[in-house]
Amino acid sequence: MATETTTHRFATQAVHAGAAPDPATGARVQPIYFTNGFVFESTEQAADIFAMRRTGFSYSRGSNPTVAALERRVAALEGAKAAVAVSSGQSAVLLVLMTLMKSGDAYVASSRLFGGSLGLMRRLDGRYDLKPQFAKGLTPADFEAAITPDTKAIICESIVNPCATVMDLEGIAEVARRHNLPLVVDNTLASPALIRPIEHGADIVVHSTSKFLGGAGQTIGGMICDAGRFDWKAAGSRYNLINEPWPDYDGLVITERFPEISFAVACRLFGLRDLGPGLSPMNAFLTLTGIETLPLRMERHCANAKAVAAYLKDHPAVEWVSYPALPGQPGEALAARYVPQGPGSIFTFALKGGEPAAVKFIMSLELISHLVNIGEIKSLAIHPATTTHRQLDDADKRAACVGPEAVRLSVGLENVEDLIADIAQALAQVG
Ligand SMILES: *Cc1c(COP(=O)(O)O)cnc(C)c1O
């Protein structure tokens, strides 16, 4: 489960980390192990694996060799001690919250999160009494002001969907450290090619691998990465799942048996063995293959996004563009500090003609697809106010740059002149 240490650089790890030629056959590509069960050598071995006294495969809900290769690779790219793959990014956020907290607990959350995360948090509050305490703004001081004695964690995104706002991770990590709280960062929009939140003080990193990591828009998946740094033991019974004996595992205390990867082990035992949203080996294979080109793709995603954003900014039909790699944008300094390569390829822009113009623009696109995913090889557009961000009220929509006049783009890897030509013809029809 732990990652091998390696001196290789990022692009090399993206291709090699966590997988090796198959010792049984010599297959160079990671085999897909489509098997639910694994034959035990002895009853002792079976008992030891069940009780977590020794590592090994037993049943693919909890772990599988193809999925484990993906976990090792993402852990290596994030600089984490271990990672746990799950069936979706949504499950990754859910399992992190459920593993850290029990009903009655609270956590400070960024008020600018992926819409699915906000919906999940609302339902967990209403039905399971896990309380989100939303920070009023995006600064570290806003996060600190939201902390109460019930707070068990802080959660934010590295780059915020859909305005490409870059968060001050080091400032927020500093707040988390001061209050002895683990910092959870959803790194989906940056991917480890642009930001490695653990280097900036995060304790737990989550991903929707459905986006840039998989890259091709083929498969849904999620990942939970454990930096192995948070002192769960010092926090005592505040994190009882991680730090108190599990009677059905012969009194296993995770922090004692697995001090370096406690959170990952707790997620595997509670999140996968008990709750069950494991990743299919097929999806793990596709994601693993996608990651091999991640550094190359992110370079092009950022370059294309910057060129498209610059074109839009100068267009007479466009009111504003939210892409902090452009000069004079709010958040420019944070973007320059955390993402010198560029703040990814998902951003919004607004049309002077308001909602009718935004709708007309989207419906006039020919090359760029009208669809809800992000972070794919293909370029995509959507109207967030009526789809992904429809649950926000009007004031929150404007604050999150998803008012009715806004269009979200996820800029892909096509030739950028072709992308700009498609945008130009669609803008011409808006009038
Ligand atoms: C898409 C997304 C998720 C949810 O991931 P799924 O794989 O779609 O379940 C979570 N966080 C962010 C930032 C996302 O963009």
Ligand as a Chemical Component Dictionary entry (heavy atoms), coordinates in Angstrom:
data_LIG
# 
_chem_comp.id                   LIG 
_chem_comp.type                 NON-POLYMER 
_chem_comp.pdbx_formal_charge   0 
_chem_comp.three_letter_code    LIG 
# 
loop_
_chem_comp_atom.comp_id 
_chem_comp_atom.atom_id 
_chem_comp_atom.alt_atom_id 
_chem_comp_atom.type_symbol 
_chem_comp_atom.charge 
_chem_comp_atom.model_Cartn_x 
_chem_comp_atom.model_Cartn_y 
_chem_comp_atom.model_Cartn_z 
_chem_comp_atom.pdbx_ordinal 
LIG C1 C1 C 0 -16.009 16.372 -10.791 1  
LIG C2 C2 C 0 -15.546 16.806 -9.468  2  
LIG C3 C3 C 0 -15.832 16.054 -8.313  3  
LIG C4 C4 C 0 -16.696 14.818 -8.362  4  
LIG O1 O1 O 0 -16.084 13.838 -9.109  5  
LIG P1 P1 P 0 -16.868 12.673 -9.910  6  
LIG O2 O2 O 0 -15.758 11.822 -10.375 7  
LIG O3 O3 O 0 -17.652 13.333 -10.993 8  
LIG O4 O4 O 0 -17.744 11.999 -8.911  9  
LIG C5 C5 C 0 -15.316 16.492 -7.110  10 
LIG N1 N1 N 0 -14.566 17.617 -7.025  11 
LIG C6 C6 C 0 -14.302 18.381 -8.108  12 
LIG C7 C7 C 0 -13.499 19.619 -7.950  13 
LIG C8 C8 C 0 -14.782 18.003 -9.373  14 
LIG O5 O5 O 0 -14.528 18.766 -10.434 15 
# 
loop_
_chem_comp_bond.comp_id 
_chem_comp_bond.atom_id_1 
_chem_comp_bond.atom_id_2 
_chem_comp_bond.value_order 
_chem_comp_bond.pdbx_ordinal 
LIG C1 C2 SING 1  
LIG C2 C3 SING 2  
LIG C2 C8 DOUB 3  
LIG C3 C4 SING 4  
LIG C3 C5 DOUB 5  
LIG C4 O1 SING 6  
LIG O1 P1 SING 7  
LIG P1 O2 DOUB 8  
LIG P1 O3 SING 9  
LIG P1 O4 SING 10 
LIG C5 N1 SING 11 
LIG N1 C6 DOUB 12 
LIG C6 C7 SING 13 
LIG C6 C8 SING 14 
LIG C8 O5 SING 15 
# 
